[in-house]
Amino acid sequence: MADPRLRQMLERNEFFLAPGVFDMISAMLAERVGFDAVYASGYWLTASYLGLPDAGIATFTDMLNRVSKVVEKSSAPVIADADTGFGGLLNVHHTVIGYEQAGVSAIQIEDQEFPKKCGHTPYRRVVPIDEMVAKVQVAADARRDPNLLIIARTDARTGHGYDEALRRGIAYAQAGADIVFVESLQSVEEMRAACAAIPAPLMANMSDGGRTPIRPVSELAEIGYACAIWPALAALSASAAIERAFLHLKSAGTSLSTEVPLFSFDEFCRMVGFEDVWTFEEKWKDVLEK
């Protein structure tokens, strides 16, 4: 079942943010820090799980398995990327059912052609607007839990311009999307105008290295956004830290360095659940030691 807190925050006009998680370690770290929600990113889950680009290669089964694990590790509501719905209208129907059963609180579907691509990379093409409107309608009809939010994303800005992206955002809101996600807006002025024109709450994508200006939460709320995701922060910062540690190990022949900060091994053991293992072994030590 969906976590009702996400819809409740939306209805109270309470801004919420969600960091992107790319594997179970990042999901557990997000849990440790504490967030309003977490974002299960298709780009980063595909990269960490398959070592492949976000180009429509990961299947519905691949993503459902990974998203289910993120939900399992998170006590916060999970916003989950479902790409194009993994096919036509029937696929969208079953995707919503599967994600809802997995326990996500919001499902994001986009209007790209299959195979889709990352929203901040070139050569993206979008389906006709009527086709995506139908997908939004099917997604809204497929849900059984009223707390599940439907997020409709348009990728029209880069290839078709701002006006077309705005037209699509309005159409998807009218089709029943709970949240509209206009990808790759290229200025604060575009962001502000989209929030004013589209009759639905909007989600901002604060993708480090992407086309949209990175702005703080306070400014995003003032612009008119209802929520925001930071999908790339965890994976990019972790990749930079790992590469730095590996370079030091290769050059110095040791892991010891003030330039390579390490997470506490004891804290990591506790974060992944070893305390339960230790408690079990203490309880049954007489049997185990025979």
C-alpha positions as CSV (number, residue, x, y, z in Angstrom):
1,M,0.0,0.0,0.0
2,A,1.1,3.6,-0.6
3,D,2.2,5.7,2.3
4,P,-0.5,8.3,2.8
5,R,2.0,10.9,4.1
6,L,3.0,12.0,0.6
7,R,-0.5,12.8,-0.5
8,Q,-1.1,14.5,2.8
9,M,1.9,16.8,2.4
10,L,0.7,17.6,-1.2
11,E,-2.8,18.4,0.0
12,R,-1.4,20.6,2.8
13,N,0.8,22.5,0.3
14,E,3.7,21.3,2.4
15,F,6.9,21.2,0.2
16,F,8.8,17.9,0.2
17,L,12.1,16.9,-1.2
18,A,13.5,13.5,-2.1
19,P,17.1,12.5,-2.7
20,G,17.7,9.9,-5.4
21,V,18.9,6.4,-4.2
22,F,20.8,4.1,-6.6
23,D,21.3,1.0,-4.5
24,M,20.5,-0.4,-1.1
25,I,23.4,1.3,0.6
26,S,22.3,4.7,-0.5
27,A,18.7,3.8,0.5
28,M,19.9,2.9,4.0
29,L,21.9,6.1,4.2
30,A,18.8,8.1,3.2
31,E,16.9,6.3,5.9
32,R,19.7,7.0,8.4
33,V,19.7,10.8,7.6
34,G,15.9,11.0,7.4
35,F,13.9,12.6,4.5
36,D,10.3,13.4,3.7
37,A,10.6,10.9,0.8
38,V,13.1,9.1,-1.4
39,Y,13.3,8.9,-5.2
40,A,14.0,5.5,-6.9
41,S,15.7,6.8,-10.0
42,G,15.5,4.7,-13.2
43,Y,18.8,6.1,-14.4
44,W,20.8,5.4,-11.3
45,L,19.2,2.1,-10.4
46,T,19.8,0.8,-13.9
47,A,23.5,2.0,-13.7
48,S,24.1,0.3,-10.3
49,Y,22.2,-2.9,-11.1
50,L,23.1,-3.5,-14.7
51,G,26.0,-1.2,-15.4
52,L,24.1,0.1,-18.4
53,P,22.7,3.5,-19.6
54,D,19.2,4.6,-18.9
55,A,18.1,3.9,-22.5
56,G,15.1,1.6,-22.2
57,I,17.3,-1.4,-21.6
58,A,16.1,-2.2,-18.1
59,T,12.8,-4.2,-18.1
60,F,9.7,-3.8,-16.0
61,T,10.8,-6.8,-14.0
62,D,14.3,-5.3,-13.4
63,M,12.9,-2.1,-12.1
64,L,10.1,-3.6,-10.1
65,N,12.6,-5.8,-8.3
66,R,14.9,-2.9,-7.5
67,V,12.0,-0.5,-6.5
68,S,10.6,-3.2,-4.2
69,K,13.9,-3.4,-2.3
70,V,14.1,0.4,-2.0
71,V,10.6,0.3,-0.4
72,E,11.7,-2.5,1.9
73,K,14.6,-0.4,3.2
74,S,12.8,2.9,3.5
75,S,10.3,4.0,6.1
76,A,9.8,7.2,4.1
77,P,7.4,7.3,1.1
78,V,9.1,6.2,-2.1
79,I,8.6,8.0,-5.4
80,A,9.4,5.5,-8.2
81,D,10.5,6.1,-11.8
82,A,8.5,3.9,-14.2
83,D,10.0,5.2,-17.4
84,T,7.3,5.1,-20.2
85,G,5.2,2.6,-18.3
86,F,7.2,-0.1,-20.2
87,G,5.1,-0.2,-23.3
88,G,1.5,0.6,-24.4
89,L,-1.6,1.2,-22.4
90,L,-1.9,-2.4,-21.1
91,N,1.7,-2.3,-20.0
92,V,1.0,1.0,-18.1
93,H,-2.0,-0.7,-16.4
94,H,0.1,-3.6,-15.2
95,T,3.0,-1.3,-14.2
96,V,0.8,0.8,-11.9
97,I,-0.6,-2.4,-10.3
98,G,2.9,-3.8,-9.8
99,Y,4.4,-0.6,-8.4
100,E,1.4,-0.2,-6.1
101,Q,1.6,-3.7,-4.8
102,A,5.4,-3.1,-4.2
103,G,4.3,-0.2,-1.8
104,V,5.5,2.9,-3.7
105,S,3.7,6.1,-2.9
106,A,4.1,7.9,-6.3
107,I,4.7,6.5,-9.7
108,Q,6.3,8.6,-12.5
109,I,5.5,8.0,-16.1
110,E,7.0,10.0,-19.0
111,D,5.9,10.8,-22.6
112,Q,9.1,9.6,-24.4
113,E,9.1,7.2,-27.3
114,F,10.4,3.7,-26.5
115,P,13.3,3.1,-26.0
116,K,13.4,6.1,-23.6
117,K,16.6,8.0,-22.6
118,C,17.7,10.0,-19.6
119,G,15.9,13.4,-19.5
120,H,19.1,15.4,-19.6
121,T,20.7,13.6,-22.6
122,P,20.2,14.2,-26.3
123,Y,18.2,12.4,-29.0
124,R,15.0,12.1,-26.9
125,R,11.7,11.9,-28.9
126,V,8.2,12.1,-27.5
127,V,5.0,10.3,-28.3
128,P,1.9,12.2,-29.6
129,I,0.2,14.1,-26.8
130,D,-3.0,12.1,-27.1
131,E,-1.1,8.9,-26.5
132,M,0.4,10.2,-23.3
133,V,-2.9,11.6,-22.1
134,A,-4.4,8.1,-22.5
135,K,-1.5,6.7,-20.5
136,V,-2.2,9.2,-17.6
137,Q,-5.9,8.2,-17.7
138,V,-5.1,4.5,-17.7
139,A,-2.6,5.0,-14.8
140,A,-5.1,6.9,-12.7
141,D,-7.8,4.2,-13.4
142,A,-5.4,1.3,-12.6
143,R,-4.6,2.4,-9.1
144,R,-6.6,0.8,-6.3
145,D,-5.0,2.7,-3.4
146,P,-6.2,6.4,-3.5
147,N,-3.0,7.4,-1.7
148,L,-0.9,6.5,-4.7
149,L,0.1,9.6,-6.6
150,I,0.4,9.6,-10.5
151,I,3.3,11.8,-11.7
152,A,3.2,12.7,-15.4
153,R,6.5,13.8,-17.0
154,T,7.0,15.5,-20.3
155,D,10.3,15.5,-22.1
156,A,9.2,17.9,-24.9
157,R,11.2,20.9,-23.8
158,T,14.5,20.0,-25.4
159,G,13.3,18.8,-28.8
160,H,10.0,20.8,-29.2
161,G,10.5,23.9,-27.1
162,Y,9.0,25.4,-24.1
163,D,5.5,26.1,-25.4
164,E,5.0,22.5,-26.4
165,A,6.3,21.3,-23.0
166,L,3.8,23.7,-21.3
167,R,0.9,22.5,-23.6
168,R,1.6,18.9,-22.6
169,G,2.0,19.7,-18.9
170,I,-1.5,21.3,-18.9
171,A,-3.0,18.4,-20.8
172,Y,-1.5,15.8,-18.4
173,A,-2.9,17.7,-15.4
174,Q,-6.3,17.8,-17.0
175,A,-6.0,14.1,-17.7
176,G,-5.7,13.3,-14.0
177,A,-2.1,13.5,-13.0
178,D,-1.6,14.4,-9.4
179,I,1.8,15.9,-10.1
180,V,3.3,17.2,-13.3
181,F,7.0,17.0,-14.1
182,V,8.2,19.2,-16.9
183,E,11.7,17.9,-17.6
184,S,14.8,20.0,-18.6
185,L,13.5,23.5,-18.1
186,Q,16.4,25.8,-18.8
187,S,15.9,28.9,-16.7
188,V,14.3,30.1,-13.5
189,E,11.9,32.1,-15.7
190,E,10.7,29.0,-17.4
191,M,10.3,27.2,-14.1
192,R,8.3,30.1,-12.7
193,A,6.0,30.4,-15.7
194,A,5.4,26.6,-15.8
195,C,4.3,26.6,-12.2
196,A,1.9,29.5,-12.8
197,A,0.4,28.0,-16.0
198,I,-0.1,24.3,-15.2
199,P,-3.2,23.5,-13.1
200,A,-1.5,20.9,-10.9
201,P,1.3,20.7,-8.4
202,L,4.7,20.6,-10.1
203,M,7.9,18.6,-9.3
204,A,11.3,20.1,-9.9
205,N,14.2,18.0,-11.0
206,M,17.4,19.2,-9.4
207,S,19.7,16.9,-11.4
208,D,23.3,17.8,-10.8
209,G,25.0,18.2,-14.2
210,G,21.6,18.6,-16.0
211,R,20.0,21.5,-17.9
212,T,17.8,22.9,-15.1
213,P,19.3,25.4,-12.7
214,I,19.9,24.0,-9.2
215,R,18.0,26.1,-6.7
216,P,17.6,25.7,-2.9
217,V,14.3,24.4,-1.5
218,S,13.3,27.8,-0.2
219,E,13.5,29.3,-3.7
220,L,11.8,26.3,-5.4
221,A,8.9,26.7,-3.0
222,E,8.7,30.4,-3.7
223,I,8.8,29.8,-7.5
224,G,5.7,27.6,-7.1
225,Y,6.9,24.0,-6.9
226,A,5.3,21.5,-4.7
227,C,8.2,19.1,-4.4
228,A,11.7,18.4,-5.8
229,I,14.0,15.5,-6.4
230,W,17.8,15.3,-6.3
231,P,18.3,12.1,-8.4
232,A,22.0,12.3,-9.1
233,L,23.5,13.7,-5.9
234,A,24.1,10.3,-4.1
235,A,25.5,8.5,-7.1
236,L,27.7,11.3,-8.3
237,S,29.1,12.0,-4.8
238,A,29.7,8.3,-4.1
239,S,31.4,7.8,-7.4
240,A,33.7,10.7,-6.8
241,A,34.6,9.5,-3.3
242,I,35.2,5.9,-4.5
243,E,37.4,7.0,-7.4
244,R,39.4,9.2,-5.1
245,A,39.9,6.3,-2.6
246,F,40.9,3.9,-5.4
247,L,43.4,6.4,-6.9
248,H,45.0,6.8,-3.5
249,L,45.2,3.0,-2.9
250,K,46.8,2.5,-6.3
251,S,49.3,5.3,-5.9
252,A,50.1,4.9,-2.1
253,G,49.5,1.3,-1.7
254,T,47.3,1.8,1.4
255,S,43.8,2.9,2.4
256,L,45.1,5.1,5.2
257,S,44.9,8.8,4.5
258,T,43.4,11.9,5.9
259,E,42.3,12.7,2.4
260,V,40.1,9.6,2.2
261,P,37.4,9.8,4.9
262,L,35.8,6.4,5.6
263,F,32.4,5.7,7.0
264,S,32.7,3.9,10.4
265,F,32.7,0.1,9.8
266,D,30.9,-0.5,13.1
267,E,28.2,2.0,12.1
268,F,27.9,0.4,8.7
269,C,27.5,-3.1,10.3
270,R,24.7,-1.7,12.5
271,M,23.0,0.1,9.5
272,V,22.8,-3.1,7.5
273,G,21.3,-5.0,10.4
274,F,24.1,-6.9,12.1
275,E,22.8,-6.0,15.5
276,D,19.9,-8.4,14.8
277,V,22.4,-11.1,13.9
278,W,24.4,-10.5,17.0
279,T,21.3,-10.6,19.2
280,F,20.2,-13.9,17.6
281,E,23.7,-15.5,18.1
282,E,23.8,-14.3,21.7
283,K,20.3,-15.8,22.3
284,W,21.2,-19.2,20.7
285,K,24.9,-19.3,21.5
286,D,24.6,-22.4,23.6
287,V,23.1,-24.3,20.7
288,L,25.4,-22.7,18.1
289,E,28.6,-23.5,20.1
290,K,27.8,-27.2,20.4
